[in-house]
Structure formats: structure tokens, C-alpha cells
Amino acid sequence: MRADEPFPADEAGRGDPAARRYPLVRIHRSTPYLLPLSGVARRSGLPPDMVRRFVALGLVDAERDAAGRLWFRTTAPSAVARVQRLRSGLFLNYAAVGVVLDLLDRIERLETALRQSERAAEERTPWT
């Protein structure tokens, strides 16, 4: 997002100054929600309704602004492609895709923890 572009929440009350909404606390995320629904749909090659369905099923992470529009992280098109690959490659329904995604995330976390513990064990080994 360029500096001259408004944040998604700022676009909600442009017409009427009294209708502007100001957040009480600004939340800073490591990966902000910058892509609109149309951008994710265009990049993933799916219709926006299908992307909305993925959000409703919890398969893709999104955030709603004050006007109710969906905003996605920059990694959302790859997450949508992952869902589509699991669905078409393994012939899974969307509920099963959610379970598989959860299991894959858990495996990734466990492998990361294992690598960290192996590195820590190597660092504690004396040079004798």
C-alpha cells in the first residue's frame, strides 16, 4: 500500500465527517491485511463468492473493516491455491481440507520446534 492511499478503515466515512470512525487502539500486525477481496480473487483465478466461502469456512484468514469489506494478507492467494490443490488433488470436501490444513500447520510447528531443540543441543556440546 502506498503512503498516499488510505487505510481500509479510513475509507468508511469519507462522505460525512460525522460518520467517521476512529479506532480506540491501533493494532500493529507483523503482516497487515492489505489485499482487497477483488485482488485475491483476481490473483487466485476464483470468483469473489468462492473466496468469501473460503473465509466463511475458516480456510483463509481475512479481516473486515468498518464498512464490512474483506481484507486479506499478502499470502492469501497462495493459501487459496493450497486449498484448491488439496480439494482437487485429494478429492476432499472443504471440511476435510480444513482438517488437513490444521494437521499440516501442526506438523510444521512440530518440525520447527524439533529443529530448534536440535540446534540448542548442538550448541551445548563442549569442544572436547
C-alpha positions in Angstrom: 0.0 0.0 0.0 1.4 3.4 -1.0 1.7 6.2 1.6 -0.9 8.3 -0.3 -3.5 5.5 -0.2 -5.9 5.5 2.7 -6.1 2.6 5.1 -9.1 0.3 4.6 -10.8 1.6 7.7 -10.3 5.2 6.7 -12.5 4.8 3.5 -15.6 4.0 5.5 -16.6 7.5 6.5 -15.4 9.7 3.6 -18.7 11.4 2.7 -19.9 12.6 6.1 -17.3 13.8 8.6 -19.7 12.9 11.5 -19.8 9.3 10.2 -16.1 8.8 10.5 -15.0 6.1 12.9 -11.8 6.2 14.8 -10.3 3.2 16.4 -9.6 3.4 20.2 -6.4 1.4 19.9 -4.3 1.0 16.8 -3.2 -2.7 16.4 0.0 -3.3 14.6 0.4 -6.7 13.0 3.5 -8.3 11.6 1.7 -8.9 8.2 -1.0 -6.4 7.6 -4.2 -7.0 5.8 -3.6 -5.1 2.5 -5.3 -7.1 -0.3 -9.0 -6.4 -1.0 -11.3 -9.3 -2.0 -11.2 -8.4 -5.7 -7.3 -8.6 -5.6 -7.3 -12.0 -4.0 -10.0 -13.3 -6.4 -8.1 -11.9 -9.4 -4.7 -13.4 -8.3 -6.2 -16.8 -7.4 -8.4 -17.0 -10.5 -11.5 -17.7 -8.5 -14.8 -15.8 -8.3 -15.1 -13.5 -5.2 -18.0 -15.6 -3.9 -15.8 -18.6 -3.7 -13.2 -16.6 -1.8 -15.9 -15.4 0.6 -16.9 -19.0 1.1 -13.4 -20.0 2.0 -13.4 -17.2 4.6 -16.7 -18.3 6.0 -15.4 -21.9 6.3 -12.2 -20.7 8.0 -9.9 -21.9 5.3 -8.5 -18.5 4.5 -7.8 -15.7 7.0 -9.4 -12.3 6.5 -10.4 -9.2 8.4 -13.4 -7.0 7.9 -13.1 -3.2 8.0 -15.7 -0.8 9.4 -17.7 -0.9 6.2 -17.8 -4.7 6.2 -15.4 -5.2 3.3 -12.9 -8.2 3.5 -9.2 -7.5 3.6 -6.5 -10.2 3.2 -2.9 -10.7 4.0 -0.5 -10.7 1.0 -0.1 -14.5 1.4 -3.9 -15.1 0.9 -3.6 -16.0 -2.8 -1.1 -18.8 -2.0 -3.4 -20.0 0.8 -6.4 -20.1 -1.7 -4.2 -22.1 -4.1 -3.3 -24.5 -1.4 -6.9 -25.1 -0.6 -7.7 -25.7 -4.3 -4.8 -28.1 -4.7 -5.9 -30.1 -1.7 -9.5 -30.2 -2.9 -8.8 -31.2 -6.5 -5.7 -33.3 -5.9 -7.0 -35.4 -3.0 -10.7 -35.2 -3.8 -11.5 -33.8 -0.3 -14.6 -31.8 0.7 -14.0 -28.4 2.3 -14.4 -29.7 5.9 -11.7 -32.3 5.3 -9.5 -29.6 3.7 -9.8 -27.7 6.9 -8.7 -30.7 8.9 -5.7 -31.4 6.6 -4.6 -27.7 6.8 -4.7 -27.8 10.6 -2.7 -31.0 10.6 -0.1 -29.6 8.1 0.2 -26.5 10.3 0.7 -28.6 13.4 3.4 -30.7 11.6 5.2 -27.5 10.6 5.2 -26.2 14.1 6.5 -29.6 15.5 9.2 -29.7 12.9 10.3 -26.2 13.7 10.4 -27.0 17.4 12.4 -30.1 16.7 15.0 -28.2 14.6 15.3 -25.6 17.4 15.8 -28.2 20.1 18.4 -30.0 17.9 20.3 -26.7 17.4 20.2 -26.0 21.1 21.6 -29.5 21.8 24.4 -28.9 19.4 25.3 -25.6 20.9 25.6 -27.1 24.4 28.0 -29.8 23.2 31.5 -28.9 24.6 34.5 -28.7 22.3 36.5 -31.7 23.7 
